Amino acid sequence: MHYKGKMMINKYINQLEDYAEKHDVSLIQMFKLAKVPTSTYYRAKNGVDLRFDTASKVAKAIRTISLSSHTLPY
């Protein structure tokens, strides 16, 4: 992402917030579903960046919830 000639880094927490909002789910609930401590969520919200594998677990939880909510019963 570029902004006025400067490169901007989008932290994992910001990407997850956007992804959760897009799928209309609570991000903190997705941390819980992914079995990631809520303290990790709060640290990320206060500026400590997430590790890639942690962000991936939460993103997977969002995808799982999103897919299950769009599955039609037979």
C-alpha positions as CSV (number, residue, x, y, z in Angstrom):
1,M,0.0,0.0,0.0
2,H,1.4,3.4,-0.9
3,Y,0.4,6.8,0.4
4,K,1.9,10.0,-0.9
5,G,5.1,8.3,-2.1
6,K,5.6,6.5,1.3
7,M,5.1,2.8,1.9
8,M,2.6,2.1,4.7
9,I,2.7,-1.1,6.6
10,N,-0.7,-2.5,7.6
11,K,-0.3,-4.4,10.8
12,Y,-1.9,-7.9,11.1
13,I,-4.4,-6.6,13.7
14,N,-5.6,-4.0,11.2
15,Q,-6.0,-6.6,8.5
16,L,-7.9,-8.8,10.9
17,E,-10.2,-6.0,12.0
18,D,-11.0,-5.3,8.4
19,Y,-11.5,-9.0,7.6
20,A,-13.8,-9.5,10.7
21,E,-15.8,-6.4,9.8
22,K,-16.2,-7.6,6.3
23,H,-17.6,-10.9,7.6
24,D,-19.7,-9.2,10.3
25,V,-18.0,-11.1,13.2
26,S,-16.5,-10.0,16.5
27,L,-12.7,-10.0,16.3
28,I,-12.2,-10.8,20.0
29,Q,-14.7,-13.7,19.6
30,M,-12.6,-15.0,16.7
31,F,-9.5,-14.9,18.9
32,K,-11.3,-17.0,21.4
33,L,-12.5,-19.4,18.7
34,A,-9.0,-19.8,17.5
35,K,-7.9,-20.5,21.1
36,V,-5.6,-17.5,21.1
37,P,-5.5,-15.7,24.5
38,T,-7.5,-12.5,24.7
39,S,-4.4,-10.9,26.2
40,T,-2.8,-11.3,22.8
41,Y,-5.8,-9.4,21.2
42,Y,-5.4,-6.6,23.7
43,R,-1.6,-6.4,23.3
44,A,-2.1,-6.2,19.5
45,K,-4.7,-3.4,19.9
46,N,-2.1,-1.5,22.0
47,G,0.6,-1.7,19.4
48,V,2.4,-5.0,19.9
49,D,2.4,-6.7,16.5
50,L,1.0,-10.2,16.1
51,R,3.1,-13.1,14.8
52,F,2.1,-14.4,11.3
53,D,1.0,-17.8,12.7
54,T,-1.2,-16.1,15.3
55,A,-2.8,-13.9,12.7
56,S,-3.3,-16.9,10.5
57,K,-5.1,-18.8,13.2
58,V,-7.5,-15.9,13.8
59,A,-8.1,-15.5,10.0
60,K,-8.9,-19.2,9.7
61,A,-11.5,-18.8,12.5
62,I,-13.1,-16.0,10.6
63,R,-13.2,-18.0,7.4
64,T,-14.6,-21.0,9.2
65,I,-17.4,-19.0,10.8
66,S,-18.1,-17.2,7.5
67,L,-18.3,-20.5,5.6
68,S,-20.5,-22.2,8.2
69,S,-23.0,-19.3,8.2
70,H,-23.3,-19.5,4.4
71,T,-23.8,-23.3,4.3
72,L,-27.4,-24.3,3.4
73,P,-28.9,-27.3,5.1
74,Y,-30.0,-30.1,2.8
